Structures are given as C-alpha cells and as structure tokens.
Amino acid sequence: MDLPNSLYHYTSVQTLANILQSRAFKFNRLDRVNDPIEGQSVDRANLGMYVFVSCWTANERPNTVLWRTYGDAERGVRIRMPAEMFKIYAISPDPQRGIQVTPGAKALVPIDEMHGNNFMVGPIPKDFLVQMRYTEDPEFYRPQVSPDPDLIKFGKIGIYKRAEWSAEEEWRFRFWITPAPPPPRGSYAEPSYAASYVKQSLLSFNRRFVQKEAFFLFVTEEAFQKMHVHLGPKQSSDDRLATRQLIARYNAGANVVE
C-alpha cells in the first residue's frame, strides 16, 4: 500500500499552541479515544491501554465531520504535515548497562525513555502508519490476538473500526507498549533481573495496571518547517488574527491558509 505524502489533523487553536510550543504531537491511549469498542479483543479483553495512537486523514478536501467533531466546531484549525514527520532515534548497545540491541535498531523515543516504571516501549512497528479499515464484522474490530497463551499480537489492535466511523477517512500512527517491571538498579544482564523480567511482566499484564496516559512524539525540524495551518471557516476576524500571531511567534516558516 502506498503511503500518502501529506496528512491532515483537525484540532483546536489551544492544541495548535501546544503543538507549536512543544514541536510534538500527542499520542493517546486507544482506550481513551472516541470509540469505546476500540482496543477490545475476543481473548484478551481490552488491550487499548497498551496501544497509543495519533489520528489523521489523507484527504486534502475539507471534511465537515472532522471540522465539527475535532476542529472546535469549525473554529479551530486543520494542520497539514508531511507523512514522514516524526523523529527516529538510533539505539546503540550499552555493555555497561547490559543493553544489547540488533544492529541498526531504531526507536520512537530516546533509549532512556523506553523503559518506564511499569512499561516498555516496543520497536517501531513496520506499519507505524496505517490506513484505517471499516467493517461491520466483529471478527476484525474485536480480533483474536493471543492464539498462544504466551503470545499477544498487538499489531492486530487499532487497524479496524466499525463502519459508522468511515466518514472520518482516518489514517493513524500507532505503536504499543508492553507491561514490564521497573528498570534494574544495575545491569539488564544481571541473571536475577533477567530471570524475573518475564514473570513480573506477566504479573503486571494480569493486573492490567499501566500508569502511562500519553506520549508526545517530536517532529523533525524539516517537517516542522513544512507545516501548513488551515484556519477554521467559522473563526472570527479576531480569532484569525490571534492564530496568525501564534504561528508567527513559534513557527514563522509555516504556511497559513484562510
């Protein structure tokens, strides 16, 4: 499947301000998005707390549904960005800390942020950006993800939605985390830590306890400079002026479209 060159994100002016100041987009937990069915499976209940998404569309034509639902009732903005916008971090081995990685390994967050108190960020999925598929068949939007008790196919979560959501024409970035014990005080290679890692991870998963609510992934400087901001059709003159001033302050290279 060919990926689009550009993507569009409908949001409020306040969220635009957060994006401009941080140069990052928020990835929400899948169990926090608008469709309560998302993240469910037939054999592992709700896995949405482990999957994080950022929602876009590739349709360059203005979408009234998206404007009204996510663009502050048409008083917000529509942001256009290159599809390849997020920073990618090279992960290097660290023998002193017992970190071994595959040559050329890359991640969406720096290595020091990959292992939290009760989670581990997985590698970049090969389908990090997916076009959502819409269906009435629960076999797809509530899939089987664990054919083996010791295996969970997180990649099957967050790629199908019910047909009633098809007007959103969504493209989605997504990645997932796995439950994990806290990082070791010493080396990851310590036998006692390595032996307990799997056991503690399964225990954390069974307790279904994840503190992470969201991730903020940074965009590259090149992508940031290519930002286009389309002003909402129901913005007042004062709102348009304030939005333009906001953009000029934090991203003077961005193109503003009325």
C-alpha positions as CSV (number, residue, x, y, z in Angstrom):
1,M,0.0,0.0,0.0
2,D,1.3,3.4,-1.0
3,L,1.6,5.9,1.8
4,P,0.4,9.5,1.4
5,N,2.8,12.4,1.1
6,S,0.8,14.6,3.5
7,L,-1.6,14.2,6.3
8,Y,-4.2,16.4,7.9
9,H,-5.0,16.8,11.6
10,Y,-8.1,18.8,12.8
11,T,-7.9,20.3,16.2
12,S,-8.5,23.4,18.3
13,V,-6.3,26.6,18.4
14,Q,-5.3,25.7,22.0
15,T,-4.0,22.4,20.9
16,L,-2.2,24.0,18.0
17,A,-0.5,26.3,20.5
18,N,0.7,23.2,22.5
19,I,2.0,21.6,19.3
20,L,3.8,24.7,18.2
21,Q,5.5,25.3,21.6
22,S,6.5,21.6,22.1
23,R,7.1,20.6,18.5
24,A,5.4,17.4,19.3
25,F,2.1,15.6,18.7
26,K,0.2,13.8,21.4
27,F,-0.4,10.0,21.1
28,N,-3.4,9.0,23.2
29,R,-4.1,5.6,24.6
30,L,-6.5,3.7,22.4
31,D,-8.9,3.1,25.3
32,R,-9.2,6.9,25.6
33,V,-10.4,7.6,22.0
34,N,-13.9,8.3,20.8
35,D,-15.0,4.7,20.0
36,P,-15.3,2.6,23.2
37,I,-15.1,-0.6,21.1
38,E,-11.5,0.1,20.0
39,G,-8.8,-1.9,21.7
40,Q,-11.1,-4.8,22.5
41,S,-10.3,-8.4,21.6
42,V,-12.2,-11.7,22.0
43,D,-9.5,-13.4,24.0
44,R,-7.6,-10.7,25.9
45,A,-10.3,-8.3,26.8
46,N,-9.3,-4.6,26.4
47,L,-5.8,-4.0,25.2
48,G,-6.4,-0.4,24.4
49,M,-4.3,0.8,27.4
50,Y,-1.2,-0.6,25.7
51,V,-1.7,1.0,22.3
52,F,-1.1,4.7,21.6
53,V,-2.4,6.5,18.5
54,S,-2.3,9.8,16.7
55,C,-5.2,10.3,14.3
56,W,-5.1,12.0,10.9
57,T,-6.7,11.9,7.4
58,A,-5.0,11.9,4.0
59,N,-8.0,13.6,2.3
60,E,-6.9,17.1,1.2
61,R,-10.5,18.2,0.8
62,P,-12.0,19.8,3.9
63,N,-14.1,17.2,5.8
64,T,-17.2,18.8,7.6
65,V,-17.5,15.9,10.0
66,L,-13.8,16.3,11.1
67,W,-14.2,20.1,11.3
68,R,-17.2,19.8,13.6
69,T,-16.0,16.9,15.7
70,Y,-12.3,17.7,16.2
71,G,-11.8,21.3,14.9
72,D,-13.7,23.1,17.7
73,A,-16.9,23.2,15.7
74,E,-15.1,24.8,12.7
75,R,-13.4,27.4,14.9
76,G,-10.1,25.6,15.2
77,V,-7.5,24.6,12.6
78,R,-6.5,21.9,10.2
79,I,-2.8,21.1,10.2
80,R,-1.1,19.7,7.2
81,M,2.2,17.8,7.8
82,P,4.5,15.6,5.8
83,A,3.6,11.9,6.5
84,E,7.2,11.3,7.4
85,M,7.3,13.8,10.3
86,F,8.5,12.1,13.5
87,K,12.0,11.9,14.8
88,I,13.6,8.5,14.8
89,Y,16.2,7.6,17.4
90,A,19.1,5.3,16.8
91,I,19.6,2.7,19.6
92,S,23.1,1.7,20.4
93,P,24.3,-1.2,22.6
94,D,25.5,-0.2,26.1
95,P,27.6,-3.1,27.6
96,Q,28.0,-1.3,30.9
97,R,24.2,-1.3,31.4
98,G,23.8,-4.7,29.8
99,I,21.8,-3.3,26.9
100,Q,22.0,-5.4,23.7
101,V,20.3,-4.4,20.5
102,T,20.0,-5.5,16.9
103,P,22.4,-3.6,14.7
104,G,20.7,-0.6,13.2
105,A,17.9,-0.7,15.7
106,K,15.7,2.5,15.9
107,A,13.0,3.7,18.2
108,L,10.4,6.4,18.5
109,V,11.7,7.7,21.8
110,P,15.2,8.0,23.2
111,I,16.6,4.9,24.9
112,D,16.3,6.4,28.4
113,E,12.6,6.9,27.9
114,M,11.8,3.4,26.5
115,H,11.6,1.7,29.9
116,G,9.2,3.3,32.4
117,N,8.2,2.2,35.9
118,N,5.8,-0.4,34.6
119,F,6.1,-0.5,30.8
120,M,8.5,-1.0,27.9
121,V,8.1,0.8,24.5
122,G,8.3,-1.7,21.7
123,P,10.3,-1.3,18.5
124,I,8.9,0.9,15.6
125,P,6.1,-1.2,14.0
126,K,6.6,-1.9,10.3
127,D,3.1,-0.5,9.9
128,F,3.6,2.6,12.2
129,L,1.3,4.5,9.8
130,V,-1.9,2.6,8.7
131,Q,-5.0,3.5,6.8
132,M,-8.0,2.5,8.9
133,R,-10.3,-0.1,7.6
134,Y,-14.1,0.0,8.3
135,T,-16.2,-3.1,8.8
136,E,-19.3,-4.5,10.4
137,D,-17.6,-7.8,11.1
138,P,-16.6,-8.0,14.8
139,E,-14.0,-10.6,13.9
140,F,-11.9,-7.7,12.6
141,Y,-12.7,-4.9,15.1
142,R,-12.6,-7.4,18.1
143,P,-9.9,-9.8,16.8
144,Q,-8.3,-12.8,18.4
145,V,-4.8,-11.6,19.4
146,S,-3.5,-14.5,21.6
147,P,-3.6,-17.8,19.8
148,D,-0.8,-18.9,22.1
149,P,-1.1,-18.1,25.9
150,D,2.4,-16.7,25.9
151,L,1.9,-14.6,22.7
152,I,0.0,-11.3,22.2
153,K,-0.3,-9.9,18.7
154,F,-0.6,-6.2,19.5
155,G,-0.3,-5.5,15.8
156,K,-3.9,-6.7,15.2
157,I,-5.3,-3.9,17.5
158,G,-6.2,-0.5,16.2
159,I,-6.4,-1.1,12.5
160,Y,-10.2,-1.7,12.1
161,K,-13.2,0.4,13.2
162,R,-16.9,-0.1,12.8
163,A,-18.4,1.1,9.5
164,E,-20.2,4.0,11.3
165,W,-16.9,5.8,11.6
166,S,-16.0,5.6,7.9
167,A,-16.8,9.3,7.3
168,E,-13.6,10.2,9.2
169,E,-11.4,8.6,6.4
170,E,-8.7,8.0,9.0
171,W,-5.0,7.4,8.8
172,R,-3.4,6.5,12.0
173,F,0.1,6.4,13.6
174,R,0.2,3.7,16.3
175,F,2.6,1.9,18.4
176,W,2.4,-0.2,21.6
177,I,4.0,-0.8,24.9
178,T,4.2,-3.9,27.0
179,P,4.0,-4.3,30.8
180,A,7.3,-4.5,32.5
181,P,8.9,-4.3,35.9
182,P,10.9,-1.2,36.8
183,P,14.4,-0.8,35.2
184,P,17.2,-2.6,37.1
185,R,19.3,-0.6,39.5
186,G,22.4,-2.2,37.9
187,S,22.7,-4.1,34.7
188,Y,20.0,-5.6,32.5
189,A,22.3,-8.5,32.1
190,E,22.2,-9.5,35.8
191,P,20.8,-13.1,36.0
192,S,18.4,-12.3,38.8
193,Y,16.8,-9.4,36.8
194,A,16.7,-11.3,33.5
195,A,15.1,-14.3,35.2
196,S,12.3,-12.2,36.9
197,Y,11.6,-10.0,33.9
198,V,9.1,-12.3,32.1
199,K,7.4,-13.3,35.3
200,Q,7.0,-9.7,36.5
201,S,5.8,-8.6,33.1
202,L,3.1,-11.3,33.0
203,L,2.1,-10.3,36.5
204,S,1.8,-6.7,35.5
205,F,-0.3,-7.6,32.5
206,N,-2.7,-9.7,34.5
207,R,-3.2,-6.9,36.9
208,R,-3.9,-4.6,34.0
209,F,-2.1,-1.7,35.5
210,V,-0.4,0.9,33.3
211,Q,0.2,4.5,34.5
212,K,1.2,5.9,31.1
213,E,-1.6,8.1,29.8
214,A,0.0,9.5,26.7
215,F,3.2,10.0,24.7
216,F,4.4,13.1,22.9
217,L,6.5,12.3,19.9
218,F,8.7,15.1,18.4
219,V,8.7,16.1,14.8
220,T,11.8,16.8,12.8
221,E,12.9,20.3,12.1
222,E,12.3,19.8,8.3
223,A,8.8,18.6,8.9
224,F,8.0,21.4,11.3
225,Q,9.0,24.0,8.7
226,K,6.7,22.4,6.1
227,M,3.7,22.8,8.3
228,H,0.5,24.3,6.8
229,V,-2.2,25.6,9.0
230,H,-5.7,26.0,7.5
231,L,-7.9,28.3,9.6
232,G,-11.4,27.2,10.5
233,P,-14.2,28.5,8.4
234,K,-16.1,29.8,11.5
235,Q,-13.1,31.6,13.0
236,S,-13.9,35.3,13.7
237,S,-11.6,38.0,12.5
238,D,-10.1,38.3,15.9
239,D,-9.5,34.6,16.1
240,R,-7.8,34.6,12.7
241,L,-5.5,37.4,13.8
242,A,-4.7,35.7,17.1
243,T,-4.0,32.4,15.3
244,R,-1.7,34.0,12.8
245,Q,0.2,35.8,15.6
246,L,0.6,32.5,17.4
247,I,2.0,30.8,14.3
248,A,4.3,33.7,13.5
249,R,5.7,33.5,17.1
250,Y,6.5,29.8,17.2
251,N,6.8,28.7,13.5
252,A,7.4,31.6,11.2
253,G,8.1,29.2,8.3
254,A,4.6,27.7,8.4
255,N,2.2,28.5,5.7
256,V,-1.2,29.9,6.8
257,V,-4.2,29.2,4.6
258,E,-7.5,31.0,5.0
